[in-house]
Amino acid sequence: MPLILLIATFVVLRFFEVWRFAQLSWWWIVALMALAFIWFEFIEKMLGLDKKKLHADDEKRRKERLAKSFGKRK
């Protein structure tokens, strides 16, 4: 996510030609976009980070459900 925010910031700064970003080549921004695409489509899946996030979310929901269930019984 920080990479996406960085790309969006660079696009806005380059488009409005703010400070030193006015001379920044669009190719640098395109390269960052390509890097983000490669990261999210290939590297993240190879490292298993996408599944890790899903499992963490499921575990959090399970714990909340258990806490809610046992809280009502008291």
N, C-alpha and C positions, 0 to 999 in steps of 0.2 A: 504494500500500500504506500509506503513512503516514496517508492520509485514513481508511482503514478502521480502523486502529489508534486513531486519534483518536476516531472514532465509537464504537468498542467501549469505550474508556475513559470517554467521556461517559455512555454508557448505564449502565455499572457505577456510576460516581460518582453519577449522578442516582437510580438505583434504590435505592442504599443511603443516599441523602441525606447525602453527605459534604460538609462545609464549605459553601462558597458554591454548590455545585452543587445543593443541596437546593432552591433557588429558581429554578434554571434551567428554563425552559419546555421541554417535550417538543418543541415546534414547532421549536426551534433544532436539535435532534438530527435530527428528521425532515427539516429543510431540508438538513442535511449529508448525510443518506442520499440525498436526491434529487440533490444535487450530485454525489455519488460515482456514482450510477447514470448521470446524464447524461455524466459524464466517461468512464466505462468503456464505455458503449454507443455514444456518438456522437463525442465530441471526440477520443478516442484513435484511433479508426478514421480520422477525417478527417485527422489529422496523420500517419497512417501509423506510429504508434508500436508498434502491435501487430505489424505485419510486420517492423519493425526489430528487435524482440526475437527473433522467430523466425529471422531471418537471422543474428543474432549467435550464437544457440544452434547453428545448423547449421554456421557457420564454426568455432566452438569444437570441435565434434565432429569436423569434417573435419581440423582441425589435430592433434587428439589421435590420430586414426586414422593420419595420416601419420607422426607421431612414433613411434607404436607399430610401424608397418610398417618404417620405416627403422632403428629400434633393434634389431629382430630380425635384420636382415641383417648386422649388423656382427659 
